[in-house]
C-alpha cells in the first residue's frame, strides 16, 4: 500500500464558526474536500485530547483525495484553549465534545455553504459517517450508540445522532472496569457501554498500544469490536502504537512509531470501510479485507 497521497486535488477552508450556546470559546471547524466530484460523502472527525482542527492532516488529506468531505471541529480540550486537567471545567468536557459533534452535524448544510463555491451542491449529505481517534473515539462512539456509565454505575442517556450511518473508532478506550489509577482520577467518564452501539463500525487498534489508562494492555482497545452489536470489523495492526504510525501528523511529539505506510493503511482502511457502509463502493473494502499481510489483519464477526 503506497504512502503517497492520491493525486486528486483537494481544498481546505477554515475557520468556519458553528452556532452554539453556553460555550466559552466559539466552535470552529475546518472543511477539507476534493475540488471535483459529485454526491460526495461526509466524514465528521473528532480529534484526540489536546489536538484541534489543524491536526491529522495525514488522515484527512488522504480521505479528501479519495473523495470524502471531511469536517473537523476543535473541541474545548484543545491546547489552544488552555483547559487542562487542573481546570474544574475539564470534568465536563467529554459531554461538551459530544455537543460539539451534534452541533456540527445539525448545521452541516450551513457549514458546507460557508465553505464556498459549489461544495454544498456536490455533497450527498445523507451519506454521513463519524470517525474519532483516542478521546475522539469515545466521542464518536456515543454518536454511534454507545452510552457512558456514570460514577454511580448507572448507564447514561442515549446521545446517538441518527444521521450518522457508519463510523470508525481508532485507538479508542475500552470499558471502564480496568481503568488505571490515573484514569480513575482524571478521566472517570472513560466507562463506555458498547452494548447499545448498533451503527456499522470499524474498530482500529494497535498491538503495541499499551495505554496508561488501563491495566489490560493493547487488547483493551478492541472492546468496542467485541462488545458492540454494530462493530462489524476489527483492523488489528500488530506493531501499531497509539498514533498508528503518525496519523496526527508527521514527527509530532506523540508519534512513537513513525511509519508513513502504516498511516496510509489506517487512512485507506477507514475510507474503504466507510465507503462500503455508506453504499458508495464496496470494492476497496472487500479487497483490503481479503488481503493477507504480516502488518495487519482484518477480523470480521
N, C-alpha and C positions, 0 to 999 in steps of 0.2 A: 504494500500500500504506500503510494507516494506521499511524502510530506509536503510536496509543493502545492501551493494554493491553486485551485482551479482557475482557468484563465478568464472566466466571466467577470466583467467589470461590476464593481459594487459602489454604492454611495452611502454616506452616513450623515445624519443630521442630529445635532444636539445644541443646546438643551431644549427640550420641549417640556413645558410645565403642564402637569396634570392636576385638574381641580381636586382638592381635598379639603378637609376641615380638621381642626384640632391637631395640627402638626407643627412642630417648632421650626421646621425648615420646609420650603416648597418641595414637592415631589417632582423630580425631573427625570426624563428618560432620554435615551439615545435610540434612534432608529437606524438600522443598517439593512440595506436592501439591494437586490440585484437591479441594475439600471435598465434591464429589459425583462420581458416575460409577463404573462398574464395568469390569472387565477392562482396567484402566489399564496402559499400557506404561511401562517404566522407562528413564530415561537416567542413566548414571553419567557425571559431568562432571569432567574433570581441568583444574585451573586453570593459568594461565601462571606463570612464575617470580615468586616472592615474594608471590603472592596467597594466598587462603585460601577456606574455605567461605563466607565472608561477602561475597565479590565476585561479580561477574557477574549481579547482580540483573536488569538489563535483558533478559538472555537467559533466565535461569532462571524468573523470574516469568511471562514470556510463554509458555514451554514448559508450565509447570504450568497456566496458564489455558487452554491449548489441549488439555489432557487427559493430560499426562505427569506421572509422579512422578520428580522429579529428586533424585539423591543426590550431594552434593558433599563429597569428603574435603578436609582440609587437609594438604597434603604437607609434608615436612620443610624444604623450601626457603622456606616461608612467612616473611615478615618477622617474624612474632611469635616464631619460634624462634631467630632470630639466627645462622643458619648461612650465612655469606656465602662469597664466592669464596676468601677467605684462610683459611677453615677446612679442615683436611685431610679432613674428612668430606664436603665438597662434591662431591668427585670420584666418590663412590658414590651420590649422591642420585638419579641417573637410574634406578638399579636399585631403590632404595627406593620411588620413585614407582610403579613397576610392581608391586612387592609390595603397596603400599597398595591399588591398584586390584583386585588379586586378592583381597585380604582383604575389601574391600567387597562384591565380587560373591559370594564364598564365604559371607559372613554376611548376605546380603541379607534372608533370612527374619527373622533376629533384629532387624535394623535396622528393618524395616517394623513389626514388633511393638512395638519400643521407641518408634516414632513415635506410638503410641497410637491410640485409637479403633478404628474398623473398617478402617483402611487396608489391612492385610495381606489382608483378605478381598476387597478391591476391586481388588487388583493381579493382573495376569497376569504372573507372574514369568518366564515363558518368552519374553515379548516384551521383550527387553533389548537396549539399544543403548549405545554408549560414544561420547562426544564430548570433544574437547580443543582448547584454544586455545594456540598458541605451544608452549612446552615441554610443555604438556598434550597437544598433538597428537602429539609424539614419544612420550609415554607411551602414549596410546591407540593409536597406530599399531602398537605391539608387541602389544597385546591383539587387534588385527585381523589379525596375522600377520607384520608387518614384523620384521626382526631387526636387531641392532646390530653393525656391523663394528668389531672391536677394533683397537687400535693396530698389531697385527701383521698386519692385513689379513684376519684370519680372521673369517668370519661367525659371530656368536654363537648362543646357544641359542634354541630356539623358546619364546617366552614368551606365546604367544597364549592367550586364555581362550575355550574352546569354547562357553560360554554366551552370548557376545556375538554377536548375529545381524546387527548393522548398526552403522555408525559414521559420524562426520563429523570431519574434520580441518580446523581453522580456522587460517589463517596459520601453517602448520606447516613446519618446516625441511625442505629438500630433501636431496639426497645430499651426502656429505662431501668430494667431490673439489674443491670450490671454497671451502672454509672460509677466512674471513679469519684474519689472524694472531691477533687477539683470541680468536676462536672456537677456534682450534687450541690456544691456551694454556689457556683456561678451560673450554671445552665440547667436548673431543675426542670425546666419545661421540655427538655430533651427526653420526653417519655411518650413517643407516638404509639397509637393503637392502629395497626395496619389492617385490622380485620374488616374495616368498612371502606377500604381503598379499592374501589371496583373499576376505576378508569384504566384502560390499557396502558401499561407502564413498562419501560425498560429500566432495569437496575444495573448500574455500572460500579464495580468495586475492584480494588487492587489487593493483591495477595501480600503486599508489604506495607499496607496502610494500617499500621499498628497505632490506632488512635489513643491519645492520652485521656479521652473522655470515657473509655470503657475498659473493663478488666478482661474482656473476652477476645481481644486481638482482632485481626482483619475480618474474620467471619461475622463479626457484629454488624458490619456494613452490608451484609447480604440479607438482613432480617426482612426488609421490605419485600424482597422477592419471595422468601419462604412463607411469610405470614399474610401476604395480601392476595385476595382473590383476583385483583386486576393486574398485578405484575406478571406478565406472561414470559419474560425472558431476562436472563442474567448474563451480562458480559463480564467475565472474570479475567482480569489481567494479572498473571502471576507475579510479575516484577513491578507492578504499579504501586506507587506511594500516593500520598493524599492529593497531590495535584496532577497525578497520572501523566507525568512527562513534562508538565508545564502549561496546563490549559489556561491558567490565569494570566500568563504572559511569559515571554522568554526571559530567562535569567533573573526572575524576581526572587525575593528572599525566601518565599515559601516553597519554591521548586527545589526538591531534594533528589529528584530522579530525572533530570532533564533528558528528554528523548522526543525529538520532533515527530518521529514516526508513530510513537505512542499517542501523542496529541492528535495526529491525523486519524488514527484508528478510532479514538473516542468520538471525535467530531463526526466522522463519516458513519460510524455505527448509530449514533443518535439521529442523525439526519435520515439515514436509511430506515430505521425503525419507525420514526415519526411519519415519514412519507408513506410507509406501508399502512400504519394505523389510521392515517387520515384519508386513505384511498387515493393518494397521489400516484404512487408507483410501488410495486412490490418486488421488482427485480433486484434492486440493490440489497435489500434486507435479506432476501432469500439466498442470494449469493454469499453474503457475509456469514449468515447463519450456518451455511453448509461448509464453509471454509475450515480447514484444519491448520492450526499454527501452534507452535510452542509458545507464542507470545500472547495468545488469548484463546478463550473458549466461550462458546455461547451455549447456555443451558436453557432449555425450554420446558415448561410444565406440560 
